Amino acid sequence: MSNPANPETTALESIRLYINRQADNLPRYLLEQTLYALVGWVPAVFGIGLRAALYRLILPMEGAAAIEAGVRLRFANHIHLGHGTYLDQGAYLHATPNGIRIGNRSIVMHGAVLHVYNFRGMPHSGITIGEDCLIGEYSVIRGQGGVTIGDRVYTSPFTQIIAVNHVFDDPTRPFIEQGLTAEGIVIEDDVWLGAGAVITDGVRVGKGAVVAAGAVVTKDVPPHTVVGGVPAKVIKEITGEAVQRGKQVY
């Protein structure tokens, strides 16, 4: 009969695995966590200024970026922030090796999660967000297959952009043993995703499209269309014709 695992060895392996899921190596982990402990909690404009200066030690930053208190960053050296980027309180960015890039003047709102989460060596993983975008409150972007978002893309609260899928073909095996597919998602310029919309793996959303609230997009969305429903279908084309709204436009 084999001897049970040494508790000390098991504990060390657990610690090593934890650190490997947080940073590239132990020195990077210690540096990042030290900065978070020192200035990650500091509130208001003073804290934003401290982080704008000191976080340059751990992540690439073009110009000035504003990071509120309580933002969680993992694999920070793989997170690239453009000039004027704003990360709101409670946002969580987990870059893993292939990284997260956020363009100039883009905003990640409270509670949003940007998570590459690639520990299987998938080659196209990563999240790229263009300029002048807004990632709404509590939105989730999973980038195992790669997510590319163009310029001026707005996601409303609780949207999900999930570039990964589980294989579950074999009824005799748990799905967690059957692997993943990760084709990637592309969202072109000037797209608006309504509240609670879900974009599934392998989908391209065309330029100028609108995805209605609560829609589940499982197929490509043509440019300049409105899609809605479960699964989402085209419900309107955006033609540029004048619309009589009866409402004040601001």
VENMO-V903246 format. One record per backbone hydrogen bond with DSSP energy under -0.5 kcal/mol. CO is the residue of the C=O (numbers start at 0). NH is the residue of the N-H. If there is no record, write none. Layout:
# VENMO-V903246
CO/NH ; CO/NH
This chain:
# VENMO-V903246
5/9 ; 6/10 ; 7/11 ; 8/12 ; 9/13 ; 10/14 ; 11/15 ; 12/16 ; 13/17 ; 14/18 ; 15/19 ; 16/20 ; 17/20 ; 18/21 ; 18/22 ; 21/74 ; 24/28 ; 25/29 ; 26/30 ; 27/31 ; 28/32 ; 29/33 ; 30/34 ; 31/35 ; 32/36 ; 33/37 ; 34/38 ; 34/39 ; 35/39 ; 38/41 ; 39/69 ; 42/46 ; 43/47 ; 44/48 ; 45/49 ; 46/50 ; 47/51 ; 48/52 ; 49/53 ; 50/54 ; 52/55 ; 53/56 ; 54/57 ; 54/58 ; 59/80 ; 60/62 ; 63/83 ; 64/66 ; 65/67 ; 65/86 ; 67/70 ; 70/72 ; 71/92 ; 73/94 ; 74/77 ; 75/78 ; 77/79 ; 77/99 ; 78/59 ; 78/80 ; 79/101 ; 80/61 ; 81/84 ; 82/104 ; 84/65 ; 85/87 ; 85/107 ; 86/67 ; 87/90 ; 88/110 ; 90/71 ; 91/93 ; 91/113 ; 92/73 ; 92/94 ; 93/115 ; 93/116 ; 94/98 ; 95/98 ; 98/126 ; 99/79 ; 100/128 ; 101/81 ; 102/105 ; 103/131 ; 105/85 ; 106/108 ; 106/134 ; 107/87 ; 108/111 ; 109/137 ; 111/91 ; 112/114 ; 112/140 ; 113/93 ; 114/142 ; 116/118 ; 121/124 ; 125/146 ; 126/100 ; 127/148 ; 128/102 ; 129/102 ; 130/151 ; 132/106 ; 133/135 ; 133/154 ; 134/108 ; 135/138 ; 136/157 ; 138/112 ; 139/160 ; 140/114 ; 140/142 ; 141/162 ; 142/125 ; 142/145 ; 145/184 ; 146/127 ; 146/148 ; 147/186 ; 148/129 ; 149/129 ; 150/189 ; 151/153 ; 152/133 ; 153/192 ; 154/135 ; 155/158 ; 156/195 ; 158/139 ; 159/161 ; 159/198 ; 160/141 ; 160/162 ; 161/163 ; 162/144 ; 164/180 ; 168/170 ; 169/172 ; 173/176 ; 174/177 ; 178/166 ; 180/164 ; 183/201 ; 184/147 ; 185/187 ; 185/204 ; 186/149 ; 187/190 ; 188/207 ; 190/153 ; 191/193 ; 191/210 ; 192/155 ; 193/196 ; 194/213 ; 196/159 ; 197/199 ; 197/216 ; 198/161 ; 199/202 ; 202/185 ; 203/205 ; 203/220 ; 204/187 ; 205/208 ; 206/223 ; 208/191 ; 209/211 ; 209/226 ; 210/193 ; 211/214 ; 214/197 ; 214/216 ; 215/217 ; 215/230 ; 215/231 ; 216/199 ; 219/221 ; 220/205 ; 221/224 ; 223/237 ; 224/209 ; 225/234 ; 225/235 ; 226/211 ; 227/232 ; 228/215 ; 232/227 ; 235/225 ; 236/238 ; 242/244 ; 247/249
